[in-house]
Amino acid sequence: MLPLAKIRVTWGNHDPRIFAIHSNILKHCSPFFKTLLQSDTEAVGIKSEIEEGRLSEPDITPTIEFEGSIIAFRLYTE
């Protein structure tokens, strides 16, 4: 099982939508998300816990707040 990232997309007065996407795919396809996901795991010390075997990588589910068009983001993920 690959680790999932949760992206919470907000846009204007619309209800926010949450997308769950494999972190590896986001990192591979987008330098923007690669930077966000790497800094997120390093900032909270998760990377060292993975390396020490105390936490398995599939357990990581960072939530990223993203402001933009929900429709455009849905198309991007497809």
C-alpha positions in Angstrom: 0.0 0.0 0.0 1.4 3.4 -1.0 1.2 6.4 1.4 -1.7 8.7 0.6 -1.6 12.5 0.9 -4.8 14.3 1.7 -5.3 17.5 -0.2 -8.0 19.9 1.1 -9.0 22.2 -1.7 -10.9 25.4 -1.0 -12.2 27.9 -3.5 -14.2 31.0 -2.7 -17.6 30.3 -1.1 -17.6 26.6 -2.3 -17.5 23.8 0.2 -14.0 22.4 0.5 -13.2 19.1 -1.1 -10.7 16.5 0.1 -8.8 14.5 -2.4 -6.7 11.4 -1.4 -3.8 10.8 -3.8 -0.7 8.6 -3.6 2.1 10.7 -2.3 4.6 9.0 -4.6 2.6 10.1 -7.7 2.3 13.7 -6.5 6.1 13.8 -5.8 6.9 12.4 -9.2 4.5 14.6 -11.2 4.8 17.9 -9.4 7.8 19.7 -8.1 5.4 21.9 -6.1 3.8 18.9 -4.2 7.2 17.2 -3.9 8.5 20.2 -2.0 5.4 20.3 0.2 5.4 16.6 1.0 9.2 16.5 1.7 9.2 19.5 4.0 6.0 18.2 5.8 7.6 14.8 6.7 10.9 16.4 7.7 9.4 19.2 9.7 7.6 16.8 12.1 10.4 14.3 12.3 8.5 11.5 10.6 11.4 10.7 8.2 13.7 9.7 11.1 10.9 7.5 12.6 10.5 5.7 9.3 14.3 5.1 9.0 14.3 3.7 12.6 11.4 1.4 11.8 9.0 2.9 14.3 6.6 4.1 11.7 5.8 2.5 8.3 5.6 4.8 5.3 2.0 3.9 4.4 0.8 5.3 7.7 1.8 8.9 6.6 -1.3 10.8 5.5 -0.3 14.5 5.5 -3.1 17.0 4.9 -2.2 19.8 2.6 -4.3 22.9 2.4 -4.6 24.2 -1.2 -6.6 27.2 -2.4 -7.7 26.9 -6.0 -10.3 25.7 -8.4 -11.8 22.4 -7.2 -12.8 21.6 -10.8 -9.3 22.3 -12.1 -7.7 20.2 -9.3 -10.1 17.3 -10.0 -8.9 17.4 -13.7 -5.3 17.6 -12.6 -5.6 14.5 -10.5 -7.2 12.5 -13.3 
